[in-house]
Amino acid sequence: MEDTIEIRFDWGRVYRLMSSHGLDRSQASQVVQGQLCLDKVVHRRRRSDHLKKYLGHCTFAKAVRDGRPRLFALHGQRVQLMRIKANRRYEVDFLPLGPDLRPSGELATAHKLQFKLGAHVDHMPKIQGSIDVSWSDARATEPIPKPQDRYFISDNKLFGWVNAANTICVKTLEGEMVKGTLSWIGRWELGLDVNGGELVVFRHALANIQGFRWGSLKDD
């Protein structure tokens, strides 16, 4: 009788885990048996769900759809207000804008590797004061064309910062530095919450990212 009660109790816990944490029966059973760590299982599922949602995020495609003006920092220490008019695999067409958000030039084309940072114009008042410069690295540089030569950081480590909502500091190849909390992780871009404004950081333009080490048990 005691063995039967124990078995029923274990299955009850399995179903509670399935209901409360969205685990499948196999995962819940292994957690109950001590073969899996619940925190790790939940962390991996959240990470998988997050990457499914954001990995393909493309700011340029979104900008074409919504037509909103954006401010971008580009290589060569340039800053340009623009509306993105067309998005292709490696290039975008954009209409340059003046301070009044009216067209200030002809339609132009830029390679995507030229872009470092970007934000909606109405988010810039929240963000602008938080962008600093590392003067030792503040020089115009060319983008790094080969992916294998660029700064690499794993999605697993990045998601640890998303999950923990810790402040991180990102630095570009031309020395811009900004602190914020990481909101989302894309294949080509990162979303950084800076004082409630969203700053898009292009991963190809990164020199490094620094942040609090949030714990090793879930980092796998």
Secondary structure as the mmCIF struct_conf table of DSSP 4:
data_model
#
loop_
_struct_conf.conf_type_id
_struct_conf.id
_struct_conf.beg_label_comp_id
_struct_conf.beg_label_asym_id
_struct_conf.beg_label_seq_id
_struct_conf.end_label_comp_id
_struct_conf.end_label_asym_id
_struct_conf.end_label_seq_id
HELX_RH_AL_P HELX_RH_AL_P1 GLU A 2 HIS A 21
HELX_RH_AL_P HELX_RH_AL_P2 ARG A 25 VAL A 32
TURN_TY1_P TURN_TY1_P1 GLN A 33 GLY A 34
BEND BEND1 GLN A 35 LEU A 36
HELX_RH_AL_P HELX_RH_AL_P3 LEU A 38 TYR A 54
TURN_TY1_P TURN_TY1_P2 LEU A 55 GLY A 56
HELX_RH_AL_P HELX_RH_AL_P4 THR A 59 ASP A 66
STRN STRN1 ARG A 70 LEU A 74
TURN_TY1_P TURN_TY1_P3 HIS A 75 GLN A 77
STRN STRN2 ARG A 78 ASN A 87
BEND BEND2 ARG A 89 TYR A 90
STRN STRN3 GLU A 91 PRO A 96
STRN STRN4 LEU A 97 LEU A 97
TURN_TY1_P TURN_TY1_P4 PRO A 99 ASP A 100
BEND BEND3 LEU A 101 ARG A 102
STRN STRN5 PRO A 103 PRO A 103
BEND BEND4 GLY A 105 GLY A 105
STRN STRN6 ALA A 108 HIS A 111
HELX_RH_3T_P HELX_RH_3T_P1 LYS A 112 GLN A 114
STRN STRN7 PHE A 115 HIS A 120
HELX_RH_3T_P HELX_RH_3T_P2 VAL A 121 HIS A 123
HELX_RH_AL_P HELX_RH_AL_P5 MET A 124 ILE A 127
HELX_RH_3T_P HELX_RH_3T_P3 GLN A 128 SER A 130
STRN STRN8 ILE A 131 VAL A 133
TURN_TY1_P TURN_TY1_P5 TRP A 135 ASP A 137
BEND BEND5 ARG A 139 ARG A 139
HELX_RH_3T_P HELX_RH_3T_P4 PRO A 147 ASP A 149
BEND BEND6 ARG A 150 ARG A 150
HELX_RH_AL_P HELX_RH_AL_P6 ASP A 155 ALA A 164
TURN_TY1_P TURN_TY1_P6 ALA A 165 ALA A 165
STRN STRN9 THR A 167 THR A 172
TURN_TY1_P TURN_TY1_P7 LEU A 173 GLU A 174
STRN STRN10 GLU A 176 ILE A 185
BEND BEND7 ARG A 187 TRP A 188
STRN STRN11 GLU A 189 VAL A 194
TURN_TY1_P TURN_TY1_P8 ASN A 195 GLY A 196
STRN STRN12 GLY A 197 PHE A 202
HELX_RH_3T_P HELX_RH_3T_P5 ARG A 203 ALA A 205
STRN STRN13 LEU A 206 GLY A 211
BEND BEND8 SER A 216 SER A 216
TURN_TY1_P TURN_TY1_P9 LEU A 217 LYS A 218
#
